[in-house]
Amino acid sequence: MYAPVGVATSWRRLRHTAVLALGLVGCHWVRSGNPAVVAPVAAAQVKAVGDCAPCRDSVDIVAMGVHGFLMVPWRDSTELVMTPPSYTNPTLPWMLFGNWLLGSHPNSARIERRLRDLSAASFNRLAQVRAVLVGHGHYDHLMDLPYLAPYLPNATVYGSSTVVNMLAPARGFAGRLRSVDSSAGIDASIPGQSIAIGRTVTVRAIAWAHAPNIGSHVIARGERTTPRTALPRGVFGWKLGRVYAYAIDILDADGLVGGRIVVHDAAAPPDVVQRAAAVIGTFPAARSTTLIITAANFDQVPQYPELLLTLLAPTHVLLGHWEDFFRSPEKPERVVRGIRARTLADHLTRVQGSRWTALNAGATLRVRW
């Protein structure tokens, strides 16, 4: 049984739900899009990119669902890095009604089925994950993670103090939660601290931001300043917290940066993008840079993603968070509601040409250098 919800908490939930409902009145928000616009690579397929002859190294980036990615360095497949996937995916009617009455919790049967279906992200591979990188604390990035803890026995979870405090009741991660608030890069004068994941992989957190979800409103904004004693009951209990991007560097045999993956899970305004690019500009040069951007809410802030693409000049761009996460992942994938996918594809093509990719869950982008 759940404890009674306080008046203040009920009011906050009512406000969040009202904003969500109002924002979904127009058909632009209700209908999901045709995935053909972003031409996603089919599940179980591998797309190789990188102009090199011969290629010396590579990393596989496996799509796990929504903005979940498993990164597998070729030189050492025991030092894997992951961003959290989302499988439960409460529907819009559930978000508006069921969440109030019954709360929202991980769909354990669905999670198990999805993990069994993703051969490129097998249970054996998950056991080799050393770092789970959490950009922010919203439910679509964090709610399913506690259930995955037994499959991630060697992983440390990195995120904001809000993320750490919200995951405190997850016994499977006891002693393996680390806040990056004090070590993140802020600008060129404060580039942050590098975290050694292993001999060949380092990670650095970079201050980022979250675009509004609807209008000027960011759903579940706020921080959790003390450890929770139980996991959040519903989707709005998963608080945003501080927001981070991450730079993942894969070192070659000489200790130089062969491949760099820059990942974030929300669109951000120009000033944040410029400061983050300035932080990355202080890093050692990389032979190849893959930028993982987000489709959801891309048009809620100006110049995204064009400014970031221009400043970082990535070798390749991987489109994340493009799937409709208000829909079961066991159904054929659709483009997330509320965005104009054709416009996003045009923006990407204008800057990157053909050097960008979307992946269906279970597909792999192999970046070579």
Secondary structure, 3 states (H helix, E strand, C coil): CCCCCCHHHHHHHHHHHHHHHHHCCCHHHHCCECHHHCCCECCCCEEEECCCCCCCCEEEEEEEECCEEEEEECCCCCCEEECCCCCCCCCHHHHHHHHHHHCCCCCHHHHHHHHHHCHHHCHHHHCCEEEEECCCCCHHHHCCHHHHHHHCCCCEEEECHHHHHHCCCCHHHCCCEEECCCCCECECCECCCCEECCCCEEEEEEECCCCCCECCECCCCCCCCCCCCCCCCCHHHCCCCCCEEEEEEEECCCCCEEEEEEECCCCCCHHHHHHHHHHHHCCCCEEEEEEEEECCCHHHCCCCCHHHHHHHCCCEEEEECCECCCCCCCCCCCECCCCCHHHHHHHHHHHHCCCEEEECCCCEEEEEC
